[in-house]
Amino acid sequence: MIVITGPQRTPDELGDLIEMSALLGAALMTDHPAFADVTGLYRMAGWDCCAQASADVLLAKSFGWPVKDIVI
């Protein structure tokens, strides 16, 4: 399963993250997926300005998941 993270500091950012999740068929990291099932992480632009998304990326790298940027 692919998971997605990105900026989520405001309702608009969270809405964008949810929309992108639906478009890509990726689970949200905020939904606390079973880490054993995760095969990779997508990250939306601006992830590095959000503490939660930064923590998600750190976690992904710690587990050795491939991390890919979404470029729009």
mmCIF file of the C-alpha atoms, coordinates in Angstrom:
data_MODEL
# 
_entry.id   MODEL 
# 
loop_
_atom_site.group_PDB 
_atom_site.id 
_atom_site.type_symbol 
_atom_site.label_atom_id 
_atom_site.label_alt_id 
_atom_site.label_comp_id 
_atom_site.label_asym_id 
_atom_site.label_entity_id 
_atom_site.label_seq_id 
_atom_site.pdbx_PDB_ins_code 
_atom_site.Cartn_x 
_atom_site.Cartn_y 
_atom_site.Cartn_z 
_atom_site.occupancy 
_atom_site.B_iso_or_equiv 
_atom_site.pdbx_formal_charge 
_atom_site.auth_seq_id 
_atom_site.auth_comp_id 
_atom_site.auth_asym_id 
_atom_site.auth_atom_id 
_atom_site.pdbx_PDB_model_num 
ATOM 1  C CA . MET A 1 1  ? 0.000  0.000  0.000  1.00 0.00 ? 1  MET A CA 1 
ATOM 2  C CA . ILE A 1 2  ? 1.191  3.488  -0.840 1.00 0.00 ? 2  ILE A CA 1 
ATOM 3  C CA . VAL A 1 3  ? 0.609  6.224  1.747  1.00 0.00 ? 3  VAL A CA 1 
ATOM 4  C CA . ILE A 1 4  ? 0.654  9.988  1.309  1.00 0.00 ? 4  ILE A CA 1 
ATOM 5  C CA . THR A 1 5  ? 1.609  12.942 3.457  1.00 0.00 ? 5  THR A CA 1 
ATOM 6  C CA . GLY A 1 6  ? 1.874  16.667 2.987  1.00 0.00 ? 6  GLY A CA 1 
ATOM 7  C CA . PRO A 1 7  ? 1.095  19.977 4.618  1.00 0.00 ? 7  PRO A CA 1 
ATOM 8  C CA . GLN A 1 8  ? -1.881 19.736 6.950  1.00 0.00 ? 8  GLN A CA 1 
ATOM 9  C CA . ARG A 1 9  ? -1.687 22.858 9.089  1.00 0.00 ? 9  ARG A CA 1 
ATOM 10 C CA . THR A 1 10 ? -4.912 24.395 7.785  1.00 0.00 ? 10 THR A CA 1 
ATOM 11 C CA . PRO A 1 11 ? -8.282 22.988 6.702  1.00 0.00 ? 11 PRO A CA 1 
ATOM 12 C CA . ASP A 1 12 ? -7.429 23.900 3.078  1.00 0.00 ? 12 ASP A CA 1 
ATOM 13 C CA . GLU A 1 13 ? -4.124 22.026 3.189  1.00 0.00 ? 13 GLU A CA 1 
ATOM 14 C CA . LEU A 1 14 ? -5.795 19.017 4.762  1.00 0.00 ? 14 LEU A CA 1 
ATOM 15 C CA . GLY A 1 15 ? -8.488 19.137 2.091  1.00 0.00 ? 15 GLY A CA 1 
ATOM 16 C CA . ASP A 1 16 ? -5.834 19.183 -0.638 1.00 0.00 ? 16 ASP A CA 1 
ATOM 17 C CA . LEU A 1 17 ? -4.119 16.204 0.974  1.00 0.00 ? 17 LEU A CA 1 
ATOM 18 C CA . ILE A 1 18 ? -7.381 14.248 1.149  1.00 0.00 ? 18 ILE A CA 1 
ATOM 19 C CA . GLU A 1 19 ? -8.184 15.101 -2.473 1.00 0.00 ? 19 GLU A CA 1 
ATOM 20 C CA . MET A 1 20 ? -4.751 13.977 -3.689 1.00 0.00 ? 20 MET A CA 1 
ATOM 21 C CA . SER A 1 21 ? -5.080 10.797 -1.658 1.00 0.00 ? 21 SER A CA 1 
ATOM 22 C CA . ALA A 1 22 ? -8.330 9.984  -3.434 1.00 0.00 ? 22 ALA A CA 1 
ATOM 23 C CA . LEU A 1 23 ? -6.906 10.819 -6.863 1.00 0.00 ? 23 LEU A CA 1 
ATOM 24 C CA . LEU A 1 24 ? -3.858 8.582  -6.371 1.00 0.00 ? 24 LEU A CA 1 
ATOM 25 C CA . GLY A 1 25 ? -5.580 5.827  -4.421 1.00 0.00 ? 25 GLY A CA 1 
ATOM 26 C CA . ALA A 1 26 ? -3.095 6.291  -1.586 1.00 0.00 ? 26 ALA A CA 1 
ATOM 27 C CA . ALA A 1 27 ? -3.909 5.957  2.100  1.00 0.00 ? 27 ALA A CA 1 
ATOM 28 C CA . LEU A 1 28 ? -3.382 8.934  4.377  1.00 0.00 ? 28 LEU A CA 1 
ATOM 29 C CA . MET A 1 29 ? -0.652 8.699  6.994  1.00 0.00 ? 29 MET A CA 1 
ATOM 30 C CA . THR A 1 30 ? -3.127 10.443 9.297  1.00 0.00 ? 30 THR A CA 1 
ATOM 31 C CA . ASP A 1 31 ? -5.274 7.277  9.114  1.00 0.00 ? 31 ASP A CA 1 
ATOM 32 C CA . HIS A 1 32 ? -2.480 5.330  10.873 1.00 0.00 ? 32 HIS A CA 1 
ATOM 33 C CA . PRO A 1 33 ? -1.976 2.531  8.340  1.00 0.00 ? 33 PRO A CA 1 
ATOM 34 C CA . ALA A 1 34 ? -0.479 -0.807 9.367  1.00 0.00 ? 34 ALA A CA 1 
ATOM 35 C CA . PHE A 1 35 ? 3.201  -0.136 8.772  1.00 0.00 ? 35 PHE A CA 1 
ATOM 36 C CA . ALA A 1 36 ? 3.835  -3.737 7.698  1.00 0.00 ? 36 ALA A CA 1 
ATOM 37 C CA . ASP A 1 37 ? 1.538  -3.175 4.692  1.00 0.00 ? 37 ASP A CA 1 
ATOM 38 C CA . VAL A 1 38 ? 3.148  0.077  3.513  1.00 0.00 ? 38 VAL A CA 1 
ATOM 39 C CA . THR A 1 39 ? 5.351  -0.124 0.407  1.00 0.00 ? 39 THR A CA 1 
ATOM 40 C CA . GLY A 1 40 ? 6.081  3.565  -0.184 1.00 0.00 ? 40 GLY A CA 1 
ATOM 41 C CA . LEU A 1 41 ? 5.304  7.181  0.659  1.00 0.00 ? 41 LEU A CA 1 
ATOM 42 C CA . TYR A 1 42 ? 4.246  10.049 -1.588 1.00 0.00 ? 42 TYR A CA 1 
ATOM 43 C CA . ARG A 1 43 ? 4.840  13.542 -0.256 1.00 0.00 ? 43 ARG A CA 1 
ATOM 44 C CA . MET A 1 44 ? 3.178  16.709 -1.463 1.00 0.00 ? 44 MET A CA 1 
ATOM 45 C CA . ALA A 1 45 ? 5.008  19.996 -1.958 1.00 0.00 ? 45 ALA A CA 1 
ATOM 46 C CA . GLY A 1 46 ? 5.363  21.931 1.274  1.00 0.00 ? 46 GLY A CA 1 
ATOM 47 C CA . TRP A 1 47 ? 5.741  18.815 3.422  1.00 0.00 ? 47 TRP A CA 1 
ATOM 48 C CA . ASP A 1 48 ? 8.946  20.216 4.911  1.00 0.00 ? 48 ASP A CA 1 
ATOM 49 C CA . CYS A 1 49 ? 7.066  23.191 6.401  1.00 0.00 ? 49 CYS A CA 1 
ATOM 50 C CA . CYS A 1 50 ? 4.712  20.955 8.391  1.00 0.00 ? 50 CYS A CA 1 
ATOM 51 C CA . ALA A 1 51 ? 5.889  19.172 11.533 1.00 0.00 ? 51 ALA A CA 1 
ATOM 52 C CA . GLN A 1 52 ? 3.484  16.246 11.099 1.00 0.00 ? 52 GLN A CA 1 
ATOM 53 C CA . ALA A 1 53 ? 4.468  15.645 7.465  1.00 0.00 ? 53 ALA A CA 1 
ATOM 54 C CA . SER A 1 54 ? 8.165  15.940 8.357  1.00 0.00 ? 54 SER A CA 1 
ATOM 55 C CA . ALA A 1 55 ? 7.678  13.288 11.030 1.00 0.00 ? 55 ALA A CA 1 
ATOM 56 C CA . ASP A 1 56 ? 5.900  11.063 8.483  1.00 0.00 ? 56 ASP A CA 1 
ATOM 57 C CA . VAL A 1 57 ? 8.846  11.362 6.081  1.00 0.00 ? 57 VAL A CA 1 
ATOM 58 C CA . LEU A 1 58 ? 11.337 10.612 8.863  1.00 0.00 ? 58 LEU A CA 1 
ATOM 59 C CA . LEU A 1 59 ? 9.329  7.538  9.796  1.00 0.00 ? 59 LEU A CA 1 
ATOM 60 C CA . ALA A 1 60 ? 9.190  6.387  6.166  1.00 0.00 ? 60 ALA A CA 1 
ATOM 61 C CA . LYS A 1 61 ? 12.947 6.753  5.786  1.00 0.00 ? 61 LYS A CA 1 
ATOM 62 C CA . SER A 1 62 ? 13.499 4.881  9.053  1.00 0.00 ? 62 SER A CA 1 
ATOM 63 C CA . PHE A 1 63 ? 11.425 1.964  7.740  1.00 0.00 ? 63 PHE A CA 1 
ATOM 64 C CA . GLY A 1 64 ? 13.222 2.070  4.398  1.00 0.00 ? 64 GLY A CA 1 
ATOM 65 C CA . TRP A 1 65 ? 10.125 2.925  2.363  1.00 0.00 ? 65 TRP A CA 1 
ATOM 66 C CA . PRO A 1 66 ? 10.738 4.599  -1.000 1.00 0.00 ? 66 PRO A CA 1 
ATOM 67 C CA . VAL A 1 67 ? 9.773  8.285  -0.810 1.00 0.00 ? 67 VAL A CA 1 
ATOM 68 C CA . LYS A 1 68 ? 8.561  10.097 -3.934 1.00 0.00 ? 68 LYS A CA 1 
ATOM 69 C CA . ASP A 1 69 ? 7.673  13.736 -4.396 1.00 0.00 ? 69 ASP A CA 1 
ATOM 70 C CA . ILE A 1 70 ? 4.416  14.662 -6.093 1.00 0.00 ? 70 ILE A CA 1 
ATOM 71 C CA . VAL A 1 71 ? 5.045  17.405 -8.614 1.00 0.00 ? 71 VAL A CA 1 
ATOM 72 C CA . ILE A 1 72 ? 1.995  19.269 -9.844 1.00 0.00 ? 72 ILE A CA 1 
# 
